[in-house]
Amino acid sequence: MEDEQVRRIVAQRLTAYRKRANMTQAELAEKINYSDKSVSKWERGDGLPDLLVLCRLAELYEIPVDEFLHEGTLKRPAGEQRRRHWLISLLSIGLVYLIAAVTFYILTVLNVPYAWMCFVCALPISAILAVVFSHVWSGTLLRCLSVSALVWSIAAVIYLFLILLARPMTGNYLLFALAGGMQVLVLLWYLLQHYRKKSTQKGE
């Protein structure tokens, strides 16, 4: 990549990110302790900010430093991405409970017994969604918590179904012992993933 092309790309990205942050050149210059003339020079492509300045700008816009070297769509700030991911997750889980509420209402009108089990069955479905979203967007802790929630919600649903089927056997409680064993395996698995990730980062 030639110097002129690098300056052009960096200038475009600097301008685009500043405008998206709704800042003037003077306001940005004040935040990074530089003159607005320097900011203007960078955005015209007449010069390049040093690495320290790029790092401060990346921190300000909540983006990776190398984003200033890439053309294309602007990367969302990390905080905005997290909020968007949480909103999508909550809306999806809320939809599950909305469907459960509608189903509960219909079954109640039809005098179907145990209509309230709709909400109980919504628990593992919500946990499955949480598992999917956490493994796409989140770190090890939330992944572990979501899988743990799935394990215990499935155990609770099976236990309630057995009770409703008039089978209150002593062995039913073994479901929770099984869930406890699964929980230990889940914790060990994600601890292993955590330490493997740390060792990989150290190796880099």
C-alpha positions in Angstrom: 0.0 0.0 0.0 1.5 3.3 -1.1 2.0 6.3 1.3 -0.5 8.4 -0.6 -3.2 5.7 -0.4 -2.6 5.2 3.3 -3.0 8.9 4.0 -6.2 9.0 1.9 -7.7 6.0 3.7 -6.7 7.3 7.2 -8.0 10.8 6.4 -11.4 9.4 5.3 -11.7 7.2 8.3 -10.7 9.9 10.7 -13.3 12.3 9.2 -16.0 9.6 9.2 -15.5 8.6 12.8 -15.3 12.2 14.0 -18.6 13.0 12.3 -20.3 9.9 13.6 -19.3 11.0 17.1 -20.9 14.5 16.4 -17.7 16.4 17.1 -16.2 19.3 15.3 -12.4 19.4 14.5 -12.0 21.9 17.4 -13.8 19.6 19.9 -11.8 16.6 18.9 -8.6 18.6 19.0 -9.4 19.6 22.6 -10.1 16.0 23.7 -6.7 14.8 22.4 -4.8 17.9 23.3 -3.8 18.8 19.8 -4.6 21.9 17.6 -7.6 21.9 15.3 -5.1 22.7 12.5 -3.4 19.3 13.1 -6.8 17.5 13.0 -7.6 19.4 9.8 -4.2 18.4 8.3 -4.8 14.7 9.1 -8.3 14.8 7.6 -7.1 16.4 4.4 -4.5 13.7 4.0 -1.6 16.1 4.3 -0.1 14.2 7.1 -0.6 11.2 9.4 -1.1 11.2 13.2 1.5 9.2 15.1 0.7 5.9 16.6 0.0 7.3 20.1 -2.6 9.7 18.7 -4.2 6.8 16.7 -4.4 4.8 19.9 -6.1 7.6 21.7 -8.6 8.1 18.9 -9.3 4.4 18.8 -10.0 4.5 22.5 -12.2 7.5 22.1 -14.3 5.9 19.4 -14.2 2.4 21.0 -12.7 0.7 18.0 -9.6 -1.2 17.1 -6.6 0.9 16.0 -6.4 -0.9 12.6 -9.9 0.3 11.8 -8.3 3.5 10.6 -6.5 1.5 7.8 -9.6 -0.3 6.4 -12.0 1.0 3.9 -15.7 0.1 4.0 -18.4 0.2 6.7 -17.5 1.9 9.9 -17.2 -0.4 12.9 -19.7 0.1 15.7 -18.3 1.2 19.0 -17.7 -1.7 21.5 -20.2 -0.2 24.0 -22.9 0.2 21.3 -22.3 -3.3 20.0 -22.8 -4.7 23.5 -26.0 -2.8 24.1 -27.3 -4.0 20.7 -26.5 -7.6 21.5 -28.2 -7.4 24.9 -31.2 -5.8 23.3 -31.5 -8.5 20.7 -31.1 -11.2 23.3 -33.7 -9.7 25.6 -36.2 -9.1 22.8 -35.8 -12.7 21.7 -36.4 -14.1 25.2 -39.3 -11.7 25.6 -40.8 -13.1 22.5 -40.6 -16.6 24.0 -42.6 -15.5 27.0 -45.1 -13.6 24.9 -45.8 -16.8 23.0 -46.0 -18.6 26.3 -48.5 -16.0 27.6 -50.7 -16.3 24.5 -50.6 -20.1 24.7 -51.5 -20.0 28.4 -54.5 -17.7 27.7 -55.8 -20.1 24.9 -55.3 -23.2 27.1 -57.0 -21.4 30.0 -60.0 -20.5 27.8 -60.2 -24.1 26.7 -60.0 -25.3 30.3 -56.9 -27.3 29.6 -55.3 -28.4 32.9 -51.9 -27.3 33.9 -51.9 -24.4 31.4 -49.3 -22.7 33.6 -46.7 -25.2 32.4 -46.4 -23.0 29.3 -44.3 -20.6 31.3 -42.2 -23.5 32.8 -41.5 -24.8 29.3 -40.4 -21.4 28.3 -37.5 -21.6 30.7 -35.3 -24.1 28.8 -36.3 -22.5 25.5 -35.1 -19.1 26.8 -31.9 -20.8 28.1 -31.3 -22.3 24.6 -31.5 -18.8 23.1 -29.1 -17.5 25.8 -26.7 -20.3 25.0 -26.7 -19.4 21.3 -26.3 -15.7 21.8 -23.6 -16.0 24.5 -21.6 -18.3 22.3 -21.8 -15.9 19.4 -21.3 -12.6 21.2 -20.1 -13.1 24.8 -17.1 -14.4 26.8 -16.5 -17.5 28.8 -18.4 -16.5 32.0 -21.8 -15.8 30.2 -21.4 -18.9 28.2 -20.9 -21.0 31.3 -23.9 -19.3 33.0 -26.2 -19.8 30.0 -25.3 -23.5 29.7 -25.8 -23.9 33.5 -29.2 -22.3 33.2 -30.1 -24.7 30.4 -29.1 -27.8 32.5 -31.1 -26.8 35.6 -34.2 -25.6 33.6 -34.4 -28.9 31.8 -34.1 -30.8 35.1 -36.8 -28.7 36.6 -39.2 -29.2 33.7 -38.7 -33.0 33.6 -39.2 -33.1 37.4 -42.5 -31.1 37.2 -43.8 -33.2 34.3 -43.1 -36.4 36.4 -45.0 -34.9 39.3 -48.0 -33.9 37.1 -48.0 -37.4 35.6 -48.7 -38.7 39.2 -45.3 -40.3 39.5 -43.8 -38.8 42.6 -41.2 -41.5 43.0 -38.2 -41.0 45.3 -36.0 -41.5 42.3 -37.2 -38.2 40.8 -34.8 -36.3 43.0 -32.0 -38.1 41.2 -32.7 -35.7 38.3 -31.1 -32.9 40.4 -28.2 -35.1 41.3 -27.7 -35.7 37.6 -28.0 -32.0 36.9 -25.4 -31.3 39.7 -23.0 -33.7 38.0 -23.6 -32.0 34.6 -23.0 -28.6 36.3 -19.6 -29.8 37.5 -18.7 -30.9 34.0 -19.9 -27.6 32.6 -17.7 -25.6 35.1 -14.7 -27.8 34.4 -15.2 -27.4 30.6 -15.4 -23.6 30.7 -12.5 -23.4 33.2 -10.5 -25.4 30.7 -11.5 -23.1 27.9 -10.6 -20.0 30.0 -7.1 -21.3 30.8 -6.5 -22.5 27.2 -7.4 -19.0 26.0 -5.1 -17.4 28.5 -2.2 -19.7 27.5 -2.8 -18.9 23.8 -2.7 -15.2 24.5 0.6 -15.6 26.4 2.0 -17.6 23.5 1.3 -14.8 21.1 
